[in-house]
């Protein structure tokens, strides 16, 4: 994807770029060299994957670490060879380094035994409790950053599945990835200290907007 918007990595197989893309698009099965074309392909595959995932995981399902890899594979499997596999490259953004590759299996096991077990299936009595559950799961998954590409989007896909378990409609993340992106990034950073209140607010706002947009006029 666009190098200027992405992450610094060590040069391993997952860090190879598609020839002719001027180091703008990761090496892919489709031979796509244009970043905008790749964005469209990823979005199209994401929509298809969400349709399949909503049928695959029911309201009472408890997610596992392997399910996170399955979600990634179902989404990007037609595009990247390494889809669904934990990354083997070191990654950083700005001054922040994500977990080292050798730590990821252990961290994903802890993620499964902790937040995934505690908060899925996402059956809570209030939207406030659901927002807290999704905030913690989302933050911890993003901080682990298990994949070479698509971590934030996989985390949002999981949040949508959790929201469906909670009896909510598919979440509207337009503010999170748009005008509210700065607030979201600060919420992720707060999560490094296990402070989930900022992310809970982000998800509470997402839920409110989602329900407001769907209200009959």
N, C-alpha and C positions, 0 to 999 in steps of 0.2 A: 504494500500500500504506500501512500505518499510518505516518503522518508522524513520530510520536515515535520510531519504530524505524529510520527510514530516513536519508536524507542531505539536506544543504542543497544546493540547486541554483540556478542562474540561471533566470529565468522564460522559457523557450522552449517550443515546442510539446510536447516530451517531458515537460514539467513541468506540463502541464495535468491537473487533477483532474476526475473524473467529477462532473457536476452532481448535487447532492443527497447527496454522500458526505461532506460536511463536511471536504473536503481530506484524506480518509483513503484514497481509492482513486484510482489514476491513471486518466486517461481511457482507456476501453477499448471494444472492439467489441461487447461483450456487455451494456453498460449496467449493469454490476454496481456497486452503491454500498456494499455491506457488506464490510468487510475480511475477515471470516471466510469469506464466500462466495467472495471472490476467492482466498483461500488454498486453498480446496478445488478451485477451478477450475484453478489453476496446478499443484497436485499431480496432479490427474487428467491434465492435458495432459502433464506431465512423465513419467508412467508410460507413456502412449501413445508419446511421443517416444523413450523409451529402448528400447522394443520395436522401433521402426523403425531406430534407430541401430545396434543390435547386429546387425541384418541388413545394414545399409549399409556398415559399416566392418569389414573382416575383420582377422584376426590379424596380417597383414603390412602393414597400411596405415600410411603416414606422414602424419600430420595436417598441415594447413596453416592459415594464418590464416583463409582463406575457409571452412574446415570449422567453425571456431569460430562464425562467423556463421551457418552453416547449422544447427548444433546449436541455437543460440538461436532461429532462425526456426522450426525444426520444433517446438520446444517452445512458444513463445509467439505464433506467427503467427496463431492463431485468437483471440487475446486483445488484442494491441496492434498498432497500425499500424506502429510503428517496430521491431518484432521483427526481429532479424537485422542491424540497422544500428548502426554505431558511434554512440555518443551524441554529441549536439551541445551538451550542457549541461555546465557545470562542476559538479563534485561534491566534497563533502568530508564527513568524518565526524570529529566532535570537532575537534581542532586539525590534523588531517591532511587535506591536499588531494590528491585523486587526479590523475592526469595530465590536463593540459588537453586539450580535445577535438581541437584542431589537432595535437596530438602523437600521437594514437592510431594513425593509419595507419602512421606511421614505427615506432612501438613494436611494433605487431602484425607488421610485416615483420621486424623484428629478432627478435621472439619466434619467428617461423616459421623463420628462418635459424639461430637459436640452439637454445633448448631443444626445440622440436618436432622439429627435424632430428636433434638428438643423442639424444633419448630416446624417439622413436617411429619405427618400431614398438617397443613396450616388450618387448624380448626380453632378459631378463637371467637369469643363472644362479642367483641367490639372491633371497629375499624382501627382504633388506637392500638389494640393488642396485635392486630394483623400487621400494622405498619411497623411496629417494633420487631416482630418476627422477621419480616422481609428485610428490614434495615440491617439486622445483625447478619443474616445469611448472605445478603448481597455484599456487605462490607468485607466480611471475612473471605469470601470467594475472590473478590477483586484484589485484595491484598496478597493472596497466595499467587494470583496471576498464573494459573497452571499452563496456559497455552501460548503458543508463539503469536497468535493473533486472535482477536475476537473475544477477549475476556469480559469486557464490559457488556457486550451484547449477549453473551451466554448467561451472564449474571442477570440481565434483564429478562431474558427468556425464562429462566428459572423463577424469577419474581412473578411473571405472568402466570405460570403454572401454579404457583403458591396462591396467587390471588384468586384463581378459579376454584381452588380448594376451599378458599374462604368465602365463596359465594359471590365474589366480585366479578365484574366484567374485565376483559383484557385491559391492562393498564395503559394509560396514555403517558408516555415518557417524553413528550415533545419539549416540555420545559426543562427537564433534567439534562437533555443533550443540547438544548438551545440556550435561551437567555439565562437559565438557572445553572449552567454548567459550572460556573465558578463556585457557587454554593455547594454543588455536588462534590467537586474536587476537595473542597475544604472538609466536607463531611467524611470523605474517604480518609483523608489525613488524620482527622480526629479519631477514626477507628483504629489507628495504629496504637493508641493509648487505651483502647477498649471503651472509648467514649462514643456511644452510638446515638446519643440524643440528636446531633445535627442530621444524621442520616434518617433517623426516625421522622424528623420534621420534613425532610425531603419526600419520604414516602407518604406521609400524611397528606402533603400537598398534592402528590400524584393521585392518590385515591380520591381526594376531593374534586380535583379537576376531571378525573375520569367519570365520576358520578354526575358532576354538573353538566358535562357535555352530553351525557346520555339522558338527562331529564327531558321529558316531553315539553314541547313549547306550546 
